[in-house]
Amino acid sequence: MESTGASPQTTGPISGNGSRVAPPGSRSAAEIRDDIVHEREQLAREVDALRHRWSEVTDVKRQIRAHRTKILVGAAVAGFLVGGAIAFSRRRR
């Protein structure tokens, strides 16, 4: 029998995350356990990264410091519009 050189990781169906999956029954229980451990570790890293990003995004004081100029310009424009609307409504009476 001739070997094609392809391993189970390069042939077979594609999983939901885009990686190749070995045909059913071709992996040992130890390989499956190792894959589960690897996936759990990867998931834990991704959850930690999301938790860190969430804390950055929801830190209001940090956001204000980072975007102070934009906030001040927005407040000035809003104040101008509200003031103009009040003045216009008084003028029409």
Biopython code that builds the backbone (N, CA, C, O; Angstrom):
import numpy as np
from Bio.PDB.StructureBuilder import StructureBuilder

atoms = [
    (1, "MET", "N", (0.834, -1.187, 0.000)),
    (1, "MET", "CA", (0.000, 0.000, 0.000)),
    (1, "MET", "C", (0.871, 1.240, 0.000)),
    (1, "MET", "O", (1.822, 1.319, 0.778)),
    (2, "GLU", "N", (0.577, 2.196, -0.840)),
    (2, "GLU", "CA", (1.377, 3.397, -0.970)),
    (2, "GLU", "C", (0.837, 4.502, -0.070)),
    (2, "GLU", "O", (-0.376, 4.692, 0.013)),
    (3, "SER", "N", (1.720, 5.231, 0.601)),
    (3, "SER", "CA", (1.324, 6.324, 1.487)),
    (3, "SER", "C", (1.247, 7.617, 0.688)),
    (3, "SER", "O", (2.124, 7.908, -0.125)),
    (4, "THR", "N", (0.204, 8.380, 0.921)),
    (4, "THR", "CA", (0.045, 9.656, 0.208)),
    (4, "THR", "C", (0.734, 10.786, 0.938)),
    (4, "THR", "O", (0.909, 11.873, 0.387)),
    (5, "GLY", "N", (1.135, 10.533, 2.205)),
    (5, "GLY", "CA", (1.811, 11.574, 2.961)),
    (5, "GLY", "C", (0.848, 12.508, 3.655)),
    (5, "GLY", "O", (1.276, 13.398, 4.391)),
    (6, "ALA", "N", (-0.438, 12.328, 3.439)),
    (6, "ALA", "CA", (-1.420, 13.206, 4.073)),
    (6, "ALA", "C", (-1.769, 12.656, 5.444)),
    (6, "ALA", "O", (-2.018, 11.460, 5.598)),
    (7, "SER", "N", (-1.786, 13.512, 6.414)),
    (7, "SER", "CA", (-2.158, 13.105, 7.766)),
    (7, "SER", "C", (-3.638, 13.398, 7.981)),
    (7, "SER", "O", (-4.237, 14.136, 7.199)),
    (8, "PRO", "N", (-4.238, 12.834, 9.027)),
    (8, "PRO", "CA", (-5.653, 13.113, 9.299)),
    (8, "PRO", "C", (-5.929, 14.599, 9.494)),
    (8, "PRO", "O", (-7.063, 15.041, 9.309)),
    (9, "GLN", "N", (-4.913, 15.379, 9.864)),
    (9, "GLN", "CA", (-5.114, 16.811, 10.077)),
    (9, "GLN", "C", (-5.207, 17.595, 8.770)),
    (9, "GLN", "O", (-5.667, 18.737, 8.774)),
    (10, "THR", "N", (-4.780, 17.005, 7.653)),
    (10, "THR", "CA", (-4.821, 17.723, 6.378)),
    (10, "THR", "C", (-5.878, 17.177, 5.438)),
    (10, "THR", "O", (-6.076, 17.724, 4.353)),
    (11, "THR", "N", (-6.560, 16.113, 5.828)),
    (11, "THR", "CA", (-7.621, 15.559, 5.002)),
    (11, "THR", "C", (-8.875, 15.408, 5.837)),
    (11, "THR", "O", (-8.834, 15.520, 7.062)),
    (12, "GLY", "N", (-9.973, 15.158, 5.182)),
    (12, "GLY", "CA", (-11.216, 14.958, 5.912)),
    (12, "GLY", "C", (-12.065, 16.209, 5.910)),
    (12, "GLY", "O", (-11.698, 17.232, 5.332)),
    (13, "PRO", "N", (-13.204, 16.111, 6.566)),
    (13, "PRO", "CA", (-14.129, 17.248, 6.584)),
    (13, "PRO", "C", (-13.566, 18.437, 7.359)),
    (13, "PRO", "O", (-12.602, 18.312, 8.115)),
    (14, "ILE", "N", (-14.188, 19.578, 7.151)),
    (14, "ILE", "CA", (-13.770, 20.811, 7.817)),
    (14, "ILE", "C", (-14.755, 21.093, 8.945)),
    (14, "ILE", "O", (-15.968, 21.008, 8.752)),
    (15, "SER", "N", (-14.230, 21.429, 10.128)),
    (15, "SER", "CA", (-15.084, 21.711, 11.282)),
    (15, "SER", "C", (-15.641, 23.128, 11.192)),
    (15, "SER", "O", (-15.348, 23.868, 10.253)),
    (16, "GLY", "N", (-16.447, 23.492, 12.184)),
    (16, "GLY", "CA", (-17.057, 24.817, 12.221)),
    (16, "GLY", "C", (-16.051, 25.938, 12.353)),
    (16, "GLY", "O", (-16.336, 27.061, 11.935)),
    (17, "ASN", "N", (-14.871, 25.674, 12.925)),
    (17, "ASN", "CA", (-13.864, 26.726, 13.072)),
    (17, "ASN", "C", (-12.881, 26.767, 11.911)),
    (17, "ASN", "O", (-11.897, 27.504, 11.962)),
    (18, "GLY", "N", (-13.135, 25.983, 10.862)),
    (18, "GLY", "CA", (-12.311, 26.031, 9.661)),
    (18, "GLY", "C", (-11.153, 25.061, 9.632)),
    (18, "GLY", "O", (-10.464, 24.966, 8.617)),
    (19, "SER", "N", (-10.912, 24.326, 10.725)),
    (19, "SER", "CA", (-9.807, 23.369, 10.723)),
    (19, "SER", "C", (-10.292, 22.020, 10.217)),
    (19, "SER", "O", (-11.483, 21.712, 10.269)),
    (20, "ARG", "N", (-9.356, 21.226, 9.727)),
    (20, "ARG", "CA", (-9.686, 19.897, 9.226)),
    (20, "ARG", "C", (-9.962, 18.961, 10.394)),
    (20, "ARG", "O", (-9.316, 19.051, 11.438)),
    (21, "VAL", "N", (-10.901, 18.084, 10.216)),
    (21, "VAL", "CA", (-11.267, 17.100, 11.234)),
    (21, "VAL", "C", (-10.947, 15.718, 10.688)),
    (21, "VAL", "O", (-11.221, 15.415, 9.527)),
    (22, "ALA", "N", (-10.365, 14.886, 11.542)),
    (22, "ALA", "CA", (-10.061, 13.517, 11.133)),
    (22, "ALA", "C", (-11.373, 12.765, 10.932)),
    (22, "ALA", "O", (-12.358, 13.038, 11.619)),
    (23, "PRO", "N", (-11.390, 11.827, 10.002)),
    (23, "PRO", "CA", (-12.605, 11.033, 9.783)),
    (23, "PRO", "C", (-13.019, 10.336, 11.081)),
    (23, "PRO", "O", (-12.162, 9.983, 11.891)),
    (24, "PRO", "N", (-14.329, 10.135, 11.287)),
    (24, "PRO", "CA", (-14.802, 9.496, 12.515)),
    (24, "PRO", "C", (-14.137, 8.147, 12.734)),
    (24, "PRO", "O", (-13.971, 7.361, 11.800)),
    (25, "GLY", "N", (-13.761, 7.891, 13.974)),
    (25, "GLY", "CA", (-13.155, 6.612, 14.323)),
    (25, "GLY", "C", (-11.662, 6.527, 14.093)),
    (25, "GLY", "O", (-11.061, 5.503, 14.417)),
    (26, "SER", "N", (-11.034, 7.563, 13.543)),
    (26, "SER", "CA", (-9.609, 7.485, 13.240)),
    (26, "SER", "C", (-8.744, 8.070, 14.352)),
    (26, "SER", "O", (-7.520, 7.956, 14.295)),
    (27, "ARG", "N", (-9.365, 8.708, 15.385)),
    (27, "ARG", "CA", (-8.580, 9.291, 16.478)),
    (27, "ARG", "C", (-8.776, 8.468, 17.748)),
    (27, "ARG", "O", (-9.849, 7.920, 17.998)),
    (28, "SER", "N", (-7.723, 8.399, 18.529)),
    (28, "SER", "CA", (-7.798, 7.658, 19.787)),
    (28, "SER", "C", (-8.441, 8.533, 20.852)),
    (28, "SER", "O", (-8.579, 9.743, 20.672)),
    (29, "ALA", "N", (-8.831, 7.921, 21.950)),
    (29, "ALA", "CA", (-9.423, 8.665, 23.063)),
    (29, "ALA", "C", (-8.428, 9.684, 23.611)),
    (29, "ALA", "O", (-8.819, 10.784, 24.000)),
    (30, "ALA", "N", (-7.158, 9.331, 23.646)),
    (30, "ALA", "CA", (-6.131, 10.243, 24.143)),
    (30, "ALA", "C", (-6.017, 11.477, 23.248)),
    (30, "ALA", "O", (-5.855, 12.593, 23.740)),
    (31, "GLU", "N", (-6.101, 11.272, 21.933)),
    (31, "GLU", "CA", (-6.039, 12.405, 20.997)),
    (31, "GLU", "C", (-7.252, 13.318, 21.186)),
    (31, "GLU", "O", (-7.132, 14.543, 21.148)),
    (32, "ILE", "N", (-8.399, 12.717, 21.385)),
    (32, "ILE", "CA", (-9.617, 13.517, 21.594)),
    (32, "ILE", "C", (-9.507, 14.304, 22.892)),
    (32, "ILE", "O", (-9.854, 15.485, 22.933)),
    (33, "ARG", "N", (-9.018, 13.647, 23.977)),
    (33, "ARG", "CA", (-8.835, 14.352, 25.252)),
    (33, "ARG", "C", (-7.856, 15.501, 25.098)),
    (33, "ARG", "O", (-8.091, 16.592, 25.618)),
    (34, "ASP", "N", (-6.747, 15.264, 24.380)),
    (34, "ASP", "CA", (-5.763, 16.328, 24.154)),
    (34, "ASP", "C", (-6.387, 17.504, 23.403)),
    (34, "ASP", "O", (-6.127, 18.662, 23.729)),
    (35, "ASP", "N", (-7.202, 17.205, 22.410)),
    (35, "ASP", "CA", (-7.888, 18.267, 21.663)),
    (35, "ASP", "C", (-8.832, 19.057, 22.565)),
    (35, "ASP", "O", (-8.915, 20.281, 22.463)),
    (36, "ILE", "N", (-9.538, 18.361, 23.439)),
    (36, "ILE", "CA", (-10.459, 19.035, 24.357)),
    (36, "ILE", "C", (-9.686, 19.946, 25.306)),
    (36, "ILE", "O", (-10.096, 21.079, 25.555)),
    (37, "VAL", "N", (-8.568, 19.451, 25.835)),
    (37, "VAL", "CA", (-7.733, 20.261, 26.729)),
    (37, "VAL", "C", (-7.237, 21.494, 25.990)),
    (37, "VAL", "O", (-7.283, 22.602, 26.525)),
    (38, "HIS", "N", (-6.763, 21.304, 24.760)),
    (38, "HIS", "CA", (-6.270, 22.422, 23.954)),
    (38, "HIS", "C", (-7.386, 23.452, 23.718)),
    (38, "HIS", "O", (-7.171, 24.654, 23.871)),
    (39, "GLU", "N", (-8.570, 22.970, 23.347)),
    (39, "GLU", "CA", (-9.696, 23.883, 23.092)),
    (39, "GLU", "C", (-10.100, 24.635, 24.350)),
    (39, "GLU", "O", (-10.420, 25.821, 24.281)),
    (40, "ARG", "N", (-10.090, 23.959, 25.513)),
    (40, "ARG", "CA", (-10.423, 24.632, 26.776)),
    (40, "ARG", "C", (-9.421, 25.722, 27.093)),
    (40, "ARG", "O", (-9.799, 26.814, 27.515)),
    (41, "GLU", "N", (-8.135, 25.429, 26.890)),
    (41, "GLU", "CA", (-7.097, 26.429, 27.149)),
    (41, "GLU", "C", (-7.261, 27.628, 26.220)),
    (41, "GLU", "O", (-7.148, 28.776, 26.651)),
    (42, "GLN", "N", (-7.527, 27.357, 24.950)),
    (42, "GLN", "CA", (-7.723, 28.437, 23.987)),
    (42, "GLN", "C", (-8.952, 29.260, 24.356)),
    (42, "GLN", "O", (-8.917, 30.489, 24.291)),
    (43, "LEU", "N", (-10.029, 28.600, 24.740)),
    (43, "LEU", "CA", (-11.245, 29.296, 25.147)),
    (43, "LEU", "C", (-10.994, 30.156, 26.381)),
    (43, "LEU", "O", (-11.487, 31.281, 26.462)),
    (44, "ALA", "N", (-10.232, 29.638, 27.340)),
    (44, "ALA", "CA", (-9.912, 30.398, 28.547)),
    (44, "ALA", "C", (-9.124, 31.661, 28.204)),
    (44, "ALA", "O", (-9.376, 32.727, 28.767)),
    (45, "ARG", "N", (-8.166, 31.540, 27.276)),
    (45, "ARG", "CA", (-7.398, 32.723, 26.859)),
    (45, "ARG", "C", (-8.300, 33.749, 26.185)),
    (45, "ARG", "O", (-8.175, 34.949, 26.431)),
    (46, "GLU", "N", (-9.201, 33.281, 25.342)),
    (46, "GLU", "CA", (-10.093, 34.200, 24.638)),
    (46, "GLU", "C", (-11.071, 34.879, 25.597)),
    (46, "GLU", "O", (-11.378, 36.060, 25.437)),
    (47, "VAL", "N", (-11.559, 34.140, 26.585)),
    (47, "VAL", "CA", (-12.453, 34.728, 27.587)),
    (47, "VAL", "C", (-11.706, 35.779, 28.396)),
    (47, "VAL", "O", (-12.248, 36.850, 28.669)),
    (48, "ASP", "N", (-10.465, 35.483, 28.783)),
    (48, "ASP", "CA", (-9.662, 36.465, 29.515)),
    (48, "ASP", "C", (-9.439, 37.726, 28.687)),
    (48, "ASP", "O", (-9.527, 38.837, 29.209)),
    (49, "ALA", "N", (-9.150, 37.554, 27.393)),
    (49, "ALA", "CA", (-8.947, 38.712, 26.518)),
    (49, "ALA", "C", (-10.235, 39.530, 26.394)),
    (49, "ALA", "O", (-10.192, 40.760, 26.420)),
    (50, "LEU", "N", (-11.370, 38.857, 26.260)),
    (50, "LEU", "CA", (-12.647, 39.569, 26.182)),
    (50, "LEU", "C", (-12.956, 40.285, 27.488)),
    (50, "LEU", "O", (-13.447, 41.414, 27.479)),
    (51, "ARG", "N", (-12.672, 39.634, 28.611)),
    (51, "ARG", "CA", (-12.905, 40.254, 29.914)),
    (51, "ARG", "C", (-12.059, 41.528, 30.051)),
    (51, "ARG", "O", (-12.540, 42.553, 30.535)),
    (52, "HIS", "N", (-10.799, 41.450, 29.622)),
    (52, "HIS", "CA", (-9.913, 42.621, 29.683)),
    (52, "HIS", "C", (-10.432, 43.740, 28.783)),
    (52, "HIS", "O", (-10.472, 44.901, 29.188)),
    (53, "ARG", "N", (-10.826, 43.386, 27.567)),
    (53, "ARG", "CA", (-11.344, 44.385, 26.623)),
    (53, "ARG", "C", (-12.630, 45.015, 27.165)),
    (53, "ARG", "O", (-12.827, 46.225, 27.056)),
    (54, "TRP", "N", (-13.510, 44.183, 27.754)),
    (54, "TRP", "CA", (-14.769, 44.685, 28.317)),
    (54, "TRP", "C", (-14.485, 45.688, 29.426)),
    (54, "TRP", "O", (-15.145, 46.724, 29.507)),
    (55, "SER", "N", (-13.508, 45.391, 30.285)),
    (55, "SER", "CA", (-13.192, 46.313, 31.379)),
    (55, "SER", "C", (-12.646, 47.634, 30.839)),
    (55, "SER", "O", (-12.908, 48.691, 31.413)),
    (56, "GLU", "N", (-11.897, 47.586, 29.753)),
    (56, "GLU", "CA", (-11.401, 48.823, 29.138)),
    (56, "GLU", "C", (-12.541, 49.650, 28.548)),
    (56, "GLU", "O", (-12.600, 50.865, 28.739)),
    (57, "VAL", "N", (-13.434, 48.991, 27.840)),
    (57, "VAL", "CA", (-14.523, 49.691, 27.157)),
    (57, "VAL", "C", (-15.506, 50.290, 28.151)),
    (57, "VAL", "O", (-16.041, 51.372, 27.911)),
    (58, "THR", "N", (-15.752, 49.605, 29.263)),
    (58, "THR", "CA", (-16.742, 50.084, 30.224)),
    (58, "THR", "C", (-16.150, 50.996, 31.291)),
    (58, "THR", "O", (-16.873, 51.434, 32.185)),
    (59, "ASP", "N", (-14.865, 51.291, 31.221)),
    (59, "ASP", "CA", (-14.227, 52.215, 32.159)),
    (59, "ASP", "C", (-14.507, 53.644, 31.685)),
    (59, "ASP", "O", (-13.811, 54.177, 30.821)),
    (60, "VAL", "N", (-15.541, 54.246, 32.270)),
    (60, "VAL", "CA", (-16.011, 55.557, 31.813)),
    (60, "VAL", "C", (-14.933, 56.616, 31.990)),
    (60, "VAL", "O", (-14.716, 57.424, 31.087)),
    (61, "LYS", "N", (-14.263, 56.629, 33.119)),
    (61, "LYS", "CA", (-13.222, 57.644, 33.358)),
    (61, "LYS", "C", (-12.114, 57.546, 32.312)),
    (61, "LYS", "O", (-11.628, 58.561, 31.811)),
    (62, "ARG", "N", (-11.724, 56.321, 31.988)),
    (62, "ARG", "CA", (-10.678, 56.131, 30.970)),
    (62, "ARG", "C", (-11.162, 56.610, 29.607)),
    (62, "ARG", "O", (-10.414, 57.246, 28.864)),
    (63, "GLN", "N", (-12.418, 56.303, 29.281)),
    (63, "GLN", "CA", (-12.973, 56.727, 27.997)),
    (63, "GLN", "C", (-13.031, 58.253, 27.905)),
    (63, "GLN", "O", (-12.748, 58.829, 26.855)),
    (64, "ILE", "N", (-13.397, 58.895, 29.006)),
    (64, "ILE", "CA", (-13.459, 60.365, 29.007)),
    (64, "ILE", "C", (-12.066, 60.944, 28.810)),
    (64, "ILE", "O", (-11.888, 61.875, 28.024)),
    (65, "ARG", "N", (-11.077, 60.400, 29.516)),
    (65, "ARG", "CA", (-9.699, 60.890, 29.341)),
    (65, "ARG", "C", (-9.222, 60.683, 27.906)),
    (65, "ARG", "O", (-8.553, 61.548, 27.341)),
    (66, "ALA", "N", (-9.562, 59.545, 27.322)),
    (66, "ALA", "CA", (-9.080, 59.212, 25.975)),
    (66, "ALA", "C", (-9.763, 60.048, 24.899)),
    (66, "ALA", "O", (-9.179, 60.298, 23.844)),
    (67, "HIS", "N", (-11.002, 60.482, 25.158)),
    (67, "HIS", "CA", (-11.776, 61.177, 24.123)),
    (67, "HIS", "C", (-12.256, 62.553, 24.586)),
    (67, "HIS", "O", (-13.323, 63.014, 24.180)),
    (68, "ARG", "N", (-11.473, 63.193, 25.422)),
    (68, "ARG", "CA", (-11.869, 64.472, 26.018)),
    (68, "ARG", "C", (-12.217, 65.520, 24.954)),
    (68, "ARG", "O", (-13.257, 66.171, 25.054)),
    (69, "THR", "N", (-11.383, 65.689, 23.960)),
    (69, "THR", "CA", (-11.610, 66.715, 22.937)),
    (69, "THR", "C", (-12.916, 66.455, 22.186)),
    (69, "THR", "O", (-13.705, 67.375, 21.975)),
    (70, "LYS", "N", (-13.140, 65.221, 21.788)),
    (70, "LYS", "CA", (-14.368, 64.885, 21.061)),
    (70, "LYS", "C", (-15.603, 65.144, 21.923)),
    (70, "LYS", "O", (-16.620, 65.631, 21.430)),
    (71, "ILE", "N", (-15.508, 64.821, 23.195)),
    (71, "ILE", "CA", (-16.634, 65.037, 24.100)),
    (71, "ILE", "C", (-16.912, 66.536, 24.249)),
    (71, "ILE", "O", (-18.069, 66.956, 24.226)),
    (72, "LEU", "N", (-15.870, 67.331, 24.400)),
    (72, "LEU", "CA", (-16.057, 68.782, 24.547)),
    (72, "LEU", "C", (-16.646, 69.400, 23.282)),
    (72, "LEU", "O", (-17.518, 70.264, 23.362)),
    (73, "VAL", "N", (-16.181, 68.968, 22.130)),
    (73, "VAL", "CA", (-16.728, 69.484, 20.869)),
    (73, "VAL", "C", (-18.198, 69.077, 20.740)),
    (73, "VAL", "O", (-19.037, 69.889, 20.349)),
    (74, "GLY", "N", (-18.502, 67.840, 21.066)),
    (74, "GLY", "CA", (-19.891, 67.377, 21.008)),
    (74, "GLY", "C", (-20.784, 68.141, 21.965)),
    (74, "GLY", "O", (-21.909, 68.495, 21.613)),
    (75, "ALA", "N", (-20.297, 68.402, 23.176)),
    (75, "ALA", "CA", (-21.081, 69.165, 24.150)),
    (75, "ALA", "C", (-21.301, 70.590, 23.668)),
    (75, "ALA", "O", (-22.390, 71.137, 23.842)),
    (76, "ALA", "N", (-20.286, 71.202, 23.063)),
    (76, "ALA", "CA", (-20.421, 72.568, 22.558)),
    (76, "ALA", "C", (-21.447, 72.618, 21.424)),
    (76, "ALA", "O", (-22.278, 73.525, 21.381)),
    (77, "VAL", "N", (-21.392, 71.662, 20.522)),
    (77, "VAL", "CA", (-22.351, 71.620, 19.411)),
    (77, "VAL", "C", (-23.760, 71.392, 19.946)),
    (77, "VAL", "O", (-24.704, 72.049, 19.506)),
    (78, "ALA", "N", (-23.909, 70.469, 20.888)),
    (78, "ALA", "CA", (-25.227, 70.209, 21.470)),
    (78, "ALA", "C", (-25.754, 71.451, 22.175)),
    (78, "ALA", "O", (-26.929, 71.791, 22.038)),
    (79, "GLY", "N", (-24.898, 72.126, 22.921)),
    (79, "GLY", "CA", (-25.308, 73.360, 23.604)),
    (79, "GLY", "C", (-25.728, 74.430, 22.611)),
    (79, "GLY", "O", (-26.721, 75.127, 22.820)),
    (80, "PHE", "N", (-24.980, 74.555, 21.542)),
    (80, "PHE", "CA", (-25.316, 75.535, 20.511)),
    (80, "PHE", "C", (-26.673, 75.216, 19.886)),
    (80, "PHE", "O", (-27.488, 76.117, 19.688)),
    (81, "LEU", "N", (-26.922, 73.961, 19.579)),
    (81, "LEU", "CA", (-28.185, 73.558, 18.969)),
    (81, "LEU", "C", (-29.363, 73.763, 19.920)),
    (81, "LEU", "O", (-30.413, 74.264, 19.517)),
    (82, "VAL", "N", (-29.186, 73.374, 21.179)),
    (82, "VAL", "CA", (-30.268, 73.566, 22.161)),
    (82, "VAL", "C", (-30.519, 75.051, 22.372)),
    (82, "VAL", "O", (-31.669, 75.490, 22.398)),
    (83, "GLY", "N", (-29.468, 75.814, 22.520)),
    (83, "GLY", "CA", (-29.621, 77.270, 22.684)),
    (83, "GLY", "C", (-30.278, 77.903, 21.478)),
    (83, "GLY", "O", (-31.142, 78.768, 21.625)),
    (84, "GLY", "N", (-29.886, 77.489, 20.302)),
    (84, "GLY", "CA", (-30.492, 78.019, 19.078)),
    (84, "GLY", "C", (-31.959, 77.645, 18.969)),
    (84, "GLY", "O", (-32.776, 78.459, 18.540)),
    (85, "ALA", "N", (-32.298, 76.434, 19.349)),
    (85, "ALA", "CA", (-33.698, 76.002, 19.301)),
    (85, "ALA", "C", (-34.544, 76.792, 20.288)),
    (85, "ALA", "O", (-35.672, 77.171, 19.972)),
    (86, "ILE", "N", (-34.016, 77.043, 21.472)),
    (86, "ILE", "CA", (-34.757, 77.841, 22.472)),
    (86, "ILE", "C", (-34.932, 79.266, 21.967)),
    (86, "ILE", "O", (-36.026, 79.823, 22.057)),
    (87, "ALA", "N", (-33.880, 79.854, 21.444)),
    (87, "ALA", "CA", (-33.967, 81.231, 20.952)),
    (87, "ALA", "C", (-34.949, 81.307, 19.769)),
    (87, "ALA", "O", (-35.720, 82.261, 19.667)),
    (88, "PHE", "N", (-34.920, 80.323, 18.895)),
    (88, "PHE", "CA", (-35.812, 80.327, 17.744)),
    (88, "PHE", "C", (-37.256, 80.185, 18.178)),
    (88, "PHE", "O", (-38.134, 80.841, 17.617)),
    (89, "SER", "N", (-37.521, 79.340, 19.168)),
    (89, "SER", "CA", (-38.896, 79.150, 19.625)),
    (89, "SER", "C", (-39.423, 80.401, 20.327)),
    (89, "SER", "O", (-40.612, 80.700, 20.215)),
    (90, "ARG", "N", (-38.599, 81.123, 21.029)),
    (90, "ARG", "CA", (-39.021, 82.386, 21.690)),
    (90, "ARG", "C", (-39.257, 83.470, 20.657)),
    (90, "ARG", "O", (-40.140, 84.310, 20.831)),
    (91, "ARG", "N", (-38.503, 83.464, 19.617)),
    (91, "ARG", "CA", (-38.610, 84.497, 18.582)),
    (91, "ARG", "C", (-39.912, 84.353, 17.804)),
    (91, "ARG", "O", (-40.495, 85.346, 17.369)),
    (92, "ARG", "N", (-40.370, 83.102, 17.628)),
    (92, "ARG", "CA", (-41.588, 82.853, 16.850)),
    (92, "ARG", "C", (-42.836, 83.245, 17.606)),
    (92, "ARG", "O", (-43.874, 83.438, 16.973)),
    (93, "ARG", "N", (-42.801, 83.374, 18.918)),
    (93, "ARG", "CA", (-43.994, 83.712, 19.714)),
    (93, "ARG", "C", (-44.410, 85.102, 19.520)),
    (93, "ARG", "O", (-45.393, 85.541, 20.116)),
]
sb = StructureBuilder()
sb.init_structure("model")
sb.init_model(0)
sb.init_chain("A")
sb.init_seg("    ")
for serial, (resi, resn, name, xyz) in enumerate(atoms, 1):
    if name == "N":
        sb.init_residue(resn, " ", resi, " ")
    sb.init_atom(name, np.array(xyz, "f"), 0.0, 1.0, " ", f" {name:<3s}", serial, name[0])
structure = sb.get_structure()
